[in-house]
């Protein structure tokens, strides 16, 4: 901190008699910010609240925060003056330029060893950049995923902090106190260096996209294929939530299907079928392409949202394009519902396996030391994808931290094998009925692709070499690239070999 800035803080302190009293400052008083502040207060921490529109600070103190130990600030300068050292400031503002703008405003009033925490949905490359830039100035940076929505923020979110390692001891008591608890353990631990925290949150959100799409496909099969009404569907989800599919998303799906509008009809049927998205699922899909990891289920979930947005075009297509004629399910509905649950469960396993494959590759490329068992625990409670299922993932990585693939764990190997017949039956019936299942189908396709020792990429490589002299490897000579003059008319010169 410059001498001038120190003098300004001292002058401010003398002028309004400020003495550092707050354990942490939080900037951003939207619902998530307010609820996190109240959560911190409940756990005995003094929080200083600030918002760019300072009238929101006063309104918060006079209403939601009334009678608490929460204090307010009407400027960045006052906020920093009220913080105990090392100063800890958490940002809950819109990702992007707003984060950088607030960092720039904070810097004149911080000193070496102080900590800035970004709790928004920032893209991980920004967190990597911010960590490096701020460490050069002596400031520690943390990019933390925060999951759980409004309720999670208020009563216990899943927190995924990463960035400057030296910051963790200072923020650990606060973060682990306010986090959700699973098996009496906080759903929060240090994820890793630079952008690791926001990267893990990005993958979490991608898996969330996949989980939601899988459930929506199952819902459409129940409604359109089996002709179940909403109360019947709610009863199925109620039953599933008592077993291996027990999760927050299954639970809320049950509640949504039960919910009636004022006229007594299911409200969900009145909602326009065009899905929104904020970009984190797309980031995951793009990142998987960049790293060459086949995270197909999240990709299909993103594309399904894109297709849903083409509502007008789909309305026209429904009157033009043919599908199966008079297709009806004629089998045993109860048996098929059991198969549907198994297909959903197996597809979820594949989705998480793909997500952990992607994190493994990112850790390798960025020199992060990710604790996969710890990540599963962080997701076990507080967050949107929380489920009993994640306890099994934690067990798998606890028993074998270097597990190559989640599907190789004995528990998940057995679970997918047990579900296989049902999985195939569900997708086959959906195809015959003309019901789209992009996520369920790609999960099975990935599973079948992974378990094949030989794939037809040998033919693909021959085609590439035939038309472009791109060369190929021989099975008995991996690493040696060969070109063949397939027509007798070409030459022996090959194109450069590269892997994208």
C-alpha positions in Angstrom: 0.0 0.0 0.0 1.3 3.5 -0.9 2.2 6.0 1.9 -0.5 8.3 0.5 -3.2 5.5 0.8 -2.1 4.7 4.3 -2.4 8.4 5.3 -5.8 8.6 3.8 -7.0 5.5 5.8 -5.5 7.0 9.0 -7.2 10.3 8.2 -10.5 8.6 7.6 -10.2 6.6 10.8 -9.6 9.7 12.8 -12.4 11.6 11.1 -15.2 9.1 11.7 -13.5 7.2 14.6 -13.2 3.9 12.7 -11.5 1.0 14.4 -11.1 -2.3 12.5 -13.9 -4.5 13.8 -15.1 -6.7 11.0 -13.8 -10.2 10.2 -14.6 -9.9 6.5 -16.2 -7.5 4.1 -18.7 -8.4 1.4 -19.4 -6.3 -1.7 -22.7 -7.0 -3.5 -26.1 -7.0 -1.7 -28.2 -9.0 -4.1 -30.0 -12.0 -2.5 -26.9 -14.3 -2.6 -24.7 -11.6 -1.0 -27.3 -10.7 1.7 -27.8 -14.4 2.6 -24.1 -15.1 2.9 -23.6 -12.2 5.2 -26.5 -13.4 7.4 -25.0 -16.9 7.4 -21.6 -15.5 8.5 -23.3 -13.4 11.2 -25.1 -16.5 12.5 -21.7 -18.2 12.9 -20.3 -15.4 15.0 -18.4 -13.4 12.4 -18.7 -9.7 12.1 -19.3 -8.7 8.5 -19.0 -5.3 6.9 -21.5 -4.9 4.0 -21.0 -2.6 1.0 -22.9 -2.1 -2.2 -22.2 0.4 -5.1 -25.7 1.8 -4.5 -25.2 2.7 -0.9 -28.9 3.1 -0.2 -29.1 -0.7 -0.3 -26.6 -0.9 2.5 -28.9 1.2 4.7 -32.0 -0.7 3.7 -30.3 -4.0 4.5 -29.1 -2.8 7.9 -32.6 -1.5 8.8 -34.4 -4.6 7.7 -32.8 -8.1 7.1 -29.7 -7.3 9.2 -31.5 -5.4 12.0 -30.5 -6.6 15.5 -27.3 -8.4 14.2 -23.6 -7.6 14.5 -23.4 -6.7 10.8 -22.0 -3.3 10.0 -22.1 -1.2 6.8 -19.9 1.0 4.8 -20.7 3.8 2.3 -17.4 3.7 0.4 -14.7 1.3 -0.5 -12.4 3.4 1.7 -14.6 3.0 4.8 -15.1 -0.7 4.1 -11.3 -1.4 4.1 -10.9 0.8 7.2 -13.3 -1.4 9.2 -11.6 -4.7 8.4 -9.2 -6.6 10.7 -5.9 -7.6 9.2 -5.3 -9.4 7.0 -8.2 -7.7 5.3 -10.6 -10.1 3.7 -13.0 -8.8 1.1 -15.5 -11.0 -0.8 -17.1 -9.9 -4.1 -20.5 -11.2 -5.0 -21.0 -9.2 -8.2 -21.6 -10.0 -11.9 -18.7 -11.9 -13.4 -16.4 -10.1 -15.9 -15.6 -6.4 -15.9 -17.4 -5.7 -12.6 -15.0 -7.9 -10.7 -11.9 -6.2 -12.2 -13.4 -2.8 -11.5 -14.0 -3.5 -7.9 -10.5 -5.0 -7.6 -9.1 -1.7 -9.0 -11.1 0.3 -6.5 -9.9 -1.9 -3.6 -6.2 -1.9 -4.3 -5.4 1.6 -3.1 -6.7 0.7 0.4 -5.2 -2.8 0.8 -1.7 -3.8 1.9 0.5 -6.8 1.4 -1.1 -10.1 2.6 -4.7 -8.8 2.3 -7.1 -11.1 0.5 -9.7 -10.5 -2.3 -12.2 -13.3 -2.8 -14.4 -13.5 -6.0 -17.5 -15.6 -5.1 -19.2 -15.1 -8.4 -19.5 -17.4 -11.4 -16.3 -16.2 -13.0 -14.6 -18.0 -15.9 -11.6 -19.8 -14.6 -9.0 -18.2 -17.0 -10.0 -14.8 -15.4 -9.2 -16.3 -11.9 -5.8 -17.6 -13.2 -5.0 -14.1 -14.5 -6.2 -12.3 -11.4 -4.2 -14.6 -9.1 -1.0 -13.8 -11.0 -1.6 -10.1 -11.3 -2.5 -9.6 -7.6 0.3 -11.8 -6.2 2.7 -9.5 -8.1 1.3 -6.6 -6.0 1.4 -8.6 -2.7 -2.3 -9.2 -2.6 -3.7 -12.7 -2.3 -6.6 -13.7 -4.5 -9.2 -16.5 -4.1 -11.7 -17.5 -6.8 -14.4 -19.5 -5.1 -17.3 -21.4 -6.5 -20.5 -20.9 -4.4 -23.3 -23.3 -5.0 -26.7 -23.9 -3.4 -28.8 -20.9 -4.5 -30.4 -18.5 -2.1 -31.2 -21.2 0.5 -27.7 -22.6 0.4 -26.2 -19.2 0.8 -28.3 -18.5 3.8 -28.0 -21.9 5.6 -25.0 -23.7 4.2 -23.6 -23.6 0.6 -21.1 -25.7 -1.1 -17.9 -23.7 -1.3 -15.0 -24.4 -3.7 -12.1 -22.0 -3.0 -8.9 -21.9 -5.0 -6.2 -19.4 -5.9 -3.3 -18.1 -3.7 -2.5 -21.0 -1.3 -1.4 -18.6 1.4 -4.9 -17.2 1.7 -6.5 -20.5 2.8 -5.5 -20.4 6.5 -7.1 -16.9 6.9 -10.4 -17.7 5.3 -10.7 -21.4 6.3 -12.4 -20.8 9.7 -15.1 -18.6 8.0 -15.7 -20.7 4.9 -15.8 -24.1 6.7 -18.1 -22.7 9.4 -20.7 -21.3 7.0 -20.6 -24.3 4.5 -23.1 -27.1 4.4 -22.2 -30.2 6.3 -22.3 -33.8 5.1 -21.5 -36.6 7.5 -20.4 -33.8 9.9 -17.8 -32.6 7.5 -17.9 -29.2 5.9 -18.7 -29.1 2.2 -15.7 -26.9 1.6 -12.0 -27.4 1.3 -9.1 -25.9 -0.5 -9.4 -26.9 -4.2 -6.1 -25.9 -5.6 -4.0 -23.1 -7.1 -4.9 -20.2 -9.4 -8.2 -20.9 -11.2 -8.9 -24.4 -9.7 -11.8 -23.2 -7.6 -13.7 -21.6 -10.4 -12.8 -24.5 -12.7 -14.3 -27.1 -10.4 -17.4 -24.9 -10.0 -17.7 -24.7 -13.8 -17.6 -28.5 -14.1 -20.1 -28.7 -11.2 -22.5 -26.5 -13.2 -21.9 -28.5 -16.4 -22.8 -31.7 -14.5 -25.9 -29.8 -13.2 -26.9 -29.2 -16.8 -26.5 -32.9 -17.5 -28.5 -34.0 -14.5 -31.4 -31.6 -15.3 -31.5 -32.7 -18.9 -31.5 -36.4 -18.0 -34.5 -35.8 -15.6 -36.3 -33.8 -18.3 -35.9 -36.7 -20.8 -37.2 -39.2 -18.2 -40.2 -36.8 -17.6 -41.0 -36.7 -21.3 -40.8 -40.4 -21.6 -43.2 -40.8 -18.7 -45.6 -38.2 -20.0 -45.5 -38.8 -23.7 -44.5 -42.5 -23.9 -46.4 -43.9 -20.9 -49.2 -41.4 -20.7 -48.8 -40.7 -16.9 -50.4 -37.7 -15.4 -48.5 -35.3 -13.2 -49.5 -36.8 -9.9 -48.4 -40.2 -11.1 -45.1 -38.9 -12.2 -44.6 -37.1 -8.9 -45.2 -40.4 -7.1 -42.5 -42.1 -9.2 -40.0 -39.3 -8.3 -41.1 -39.6 -4.7 -40.2 -43.3 -4.8 -36.9 -42.7 -6.6 -35.9 -40.2 -4.0 -36.0 -42.9 -1.3 -33.3 -45.0 -3.0 -30.1 -44.6 -5.0 -31.4 -41.6 -6.9 -32.0 -39.6 -3.7 -30.9 -36.1 -4.6 -32.0 -32.4 -4.5 -32.9 -32.3 -8.2 -35.1 -35.4 -8.0 -36.8 -33.9 -4.9 -37.6 -30.6 -6.5 -38.8 -32.3 -9.6 -41.3 -34.2 -7.5 -42.5 -30.9 -5.9 -42.7 -29.2 -9.3 -44.9 -32.0 -10.8 -47.2 -31.8 -7.7 -47.6 -28.0 -7.9 -51.0 -26.8 -9.1 -51.9 -23.4 -10.4 -54.8 -21.4 -9.0 -57.2 -23.2 -11.5 -56.0 -26.6 -10.1 -54.0 -27.6 -13.2 -50.3 -28.4 -13.2 -48.4 -25.2 -13.4 -45.4 -26.8 -15.2 -47.6 -27.4 -18.2 -48.1 -23.6 -18.6 -44.4 -22.8 -18.7 -43.0 -22.1 -22.2 -40.6 -24.9 -23.2 -37.6 -22.7 -24.0 -34.6 -23.2 -21.6 -32.3 -20.4 -20.5 -28.6 -20.7 -19.7 -26.0 -18.5 -18.2 -23.0 -20.0 -20.0 -21.2 -22.2 -17.5 -22.4 -25.4 -19.2 -21.3 -24.0 -22.5 -17.9 -23.2 -21.0 -17.6 -26.8 -19.8 -18.4 -28.2 -23.2 -16.0 -25.8 -25.0 -13.2 -26.6 -22.5 -13.7 -30.3 -23.0 -13.3 -29.9 -26.7 -10.1 -27.8 -26.2 -8.7 -30.5 -23.9 -9.8 -33.4 -26.1 -11.9 -35.0 -23.4 -15.3 -36.5 -24.5 -17.7 -34.9 -22.1 -20.5 -35.7 -24.4 -23.4 -35.7 -21.9 -22.8 -32.1 -20.9 -22.4 -31.1 -24.5 -25.7 -32.7 -25.4 -27.4 -31.0 -22.5 -26.2 -27.6 -23.7 -27.4 -28.4 -27.3 -30.8 -29.5 -25.9 -31.2 -26.1 -24.4 -30.2 -24.5 -27.7 -32.8 -26.6 -29.6 -35.5 -25.7 -27.1 -34.9 -22.0 -27.8 -35.9 -22.6 -31.5 -39.5 -22.7 -30.4 -41.1 -21.1 -33.5 -39.1 -23.4 -35.8 -40.1 -26.4 -33.8 -43.7 -25.5 -34.0 -43.4 -25.3 -37.8 -41.4 -28.6 -37.9 -44.1 -30.4 -35.9 -46.5 -29.8 -38.8 -44.0 -30.8 -41.5 -41.7 -33.6 -40.3 -42.9 -37.1 -39.9 -42.4 -39.4 -36.9 -43.5 -42.9 -35.9 -47.2 -43.5 -36.8 -49.5 -44.3 -33.9 -46.6 -45.4 -31.8 -47.7 -46.5 -28.3 -46.0 -48.3 -25.4 -47.7 -51.6 -25.0 -45.5 -53.3 -22.4 -45.6 -53.5 -18.6 -45.5 -49.9 -17.3 -44.4 -50.7 -13.8 -41.4 -52.7 -15.1 -40.6 -50.0 -17.6 -40.6 -47.4 -14.8 -38.1 -49.5 -12.9 -36.0 -49.7 -16.1 -36.3 -45.9 -16.5 -34.9 -45.4 -13.0 -32.0 -47.7 -13.8 -31.3 -45.9 -17.1 -31.3 -42.5 -15.3 -28.9 -43.8 -12.6 -26.4 -45.3 -15.1 -26.5 -42.2 -17.2 -25.7 -40.1 -14.1 -22.7 -42.3 -13.4 -21.4 -41.6 -16.9 -21.9 -37.9 -16.5 -19.9 -37.7 -13.3 -17.2 -40.0 -14.8 -16.8 -37.6 -17.7 -16.7 -34.6 -15.4 -13.9 -36.1 -13.3 -12.0 -37.1 -16.5 -12.1 -33.4 -17.5 -10.9 -32.2 -14.1 -8.1 -34.8 -14.2 -6.9 -33.4 -17.6 -7.2 -29.8 -16.5 -5.2 -30.5 -13.3 -2.5 -32.2 -15.4 -2.3 -29.2 -17.8 -2.4 -26.5 -15.0 -0.3 -28.4 -12.4 -3.2 -28.4 -10.0 -3.3 -30.9 -7.2 -7.0 -31.7 -7.1 -8.4 -33.8 -4.3 -11.2 -35.7 -6.1 -12.6 -37.3 -2.9 -12.7 -33.8 -1.4 -14.5 -32.4 -4.4 -17.1 -35.1 -4.1 -17.6 -34.2 -0.5 -17.9 -30.5 -1.4 -20.7 -31.5 -3.8 -22.3 -33.9 -1.3 -24.3 -31.1 0.4 -25.3 -27.5 -0.1 -25.1 -27.5 -3.8 -27.6 -28.1 -6.6 -26.2 -31.5 -7.6 -26.1 -32.7 -3.9 -27.1 -36.4 -3.6 -26.5 -39.6 -1.8 -24.7 -40.8 -4.9 -21.8 -38.4 -4.3 -20.9 -40.3 -1.2 -20.1 -43.3 -3.3 -17.8 -41.1 -5.5 -16.1 -39.9 -2.4 -15.5 -43.5 -1.3 -14.2 -44.4 -4.7 -11.5 -41.7 -4.7 -10.7 -42.1 -1.0 -9.9 -45.8 -1.6 -8.0 -45.0 -4.8 -7.0 -41.3 -5.2 -5.3 -42.0 -8.6 -8.4 -43.9 -9.9 -8.1 -43.6 -13.7 -11.8 -43.6 -14.4 -14.9 -43.6 -12.1 -16.4 -46.4 -14.2 -13.4 -48.6 -13.2 -14.3 -48.5 -9.5 -15.9 -51.8 -8.5 -19.1 -50.2 -7.1 -19.8 -48.2 -10.3 -18.6 -51.0 -12.6 -21.2 -53.3 -10.9 -23.9 -50.6 -11.0 -23.6 -49.9 -14.7 -23.5 -53.6 -15.5 -26.7 -54.2 -13.4 -28.4 -51.3 -15.2 -27.2 -52.1 -18.7 -30.2 -54.2 -19.9 -32.7 -51.6 -18.6 -30.7 -48.7 -20.0 -30.8 -50.2 -23.5 -34.5 -51.1 -23.3 -35.4 -47.5 -22.3 -33.4 -45.9 -25.2 -34.7 -48.5 -27.7 -38.3 -47.9 -26.7 -37.8 -44.1 -26.8 -36.4 -44.4 -30.4 -39.4 -46.5 -31.4 -41.8 -44.0 -29.8 -40.0 -41.0 -31.5 -39.1 -39.4 -28.1 -35.7 -37.5 -28.1 -33.2 -38.7 -25.5 -29.9 -36.9 -26.4 -28.4 -37.2 -22.9 -29.6 -40.7 -22.0 -28.4 -41.9 -25.5 -25.0 -40.2 -25.4 -24.3 -41.7 -22.0 -24.9 -45.2 -23.3 -22.9 -44.4 -26.5 -20.0 -43.2 -24.4 -20.2 -46.3 -22.2 -20.2 -48.6 -25.3 -17.4 -46.6 -26.9 -15.2 -46.8 -23.8 -15.6 -50.6 -23.4 -14.7 -51.3 -27.0 -11.0 -52.2 -27.3 -11.3 -51.5 -31.0 -13.2 -48.6 -32.5 -13.6 -47.8 -36.3 -11.0 -45.0 -36.0 -8.7 -47.2 -38.0 -10.9 -46.7 -41.0 -11.1 -43.0 -40.3 -7.3 -42.7 -40.2 -7.1 -44.6 -43.5 -9.6 -42.2 -45.0 -7.6 -39.2 -43.8 -4.5 -40.6 -45.2 -6.2 -41.5 -48.5 -7.5 -38.0 -49.3 -5.0 -35.8 -47.4 -1.8 -37.9 -46.8 -2.3 -37.3 -43.0 -0.5 -40.6 -42.1 -1.5 -43.3 -39.6 0.1 -45.5 -36.9 0.3 -49.2 -37.1 -1.0 -51.3 -34.2 2.3 -53.0 -33.8 4.3 -49.8 -34.1 2.6 -47.0 -32.1 4.4 -43.7 -32.4 5.6 -44.4 -36.0 3.7 -42.5 -38.6 3.1 -44.1 -42.0 1.7 -42.9 -45.3 0.4 -45.2 -48.1 0.0 -44.3 -51.7 -3.6 -45.8 -51.8 -4.3 -45.1 -55.5 -0.9 -45.6 -57.1 -1.3 -42.2 -58.5 -0.2 -40.2 -55.4 3.3 -39.5 -54.2 5.2 -40.6 -51.1 5.2 -37.2 -49.5 2.9 -36.9 -46.4 1.3 -34.0 -44.7 2.6 -32.8 -41.4 1.4 -34.9 -38.5 -0.5 -33.0 -35.8 -3.0 -33.7 -33.1 -5.6 -31.1 -32.2 
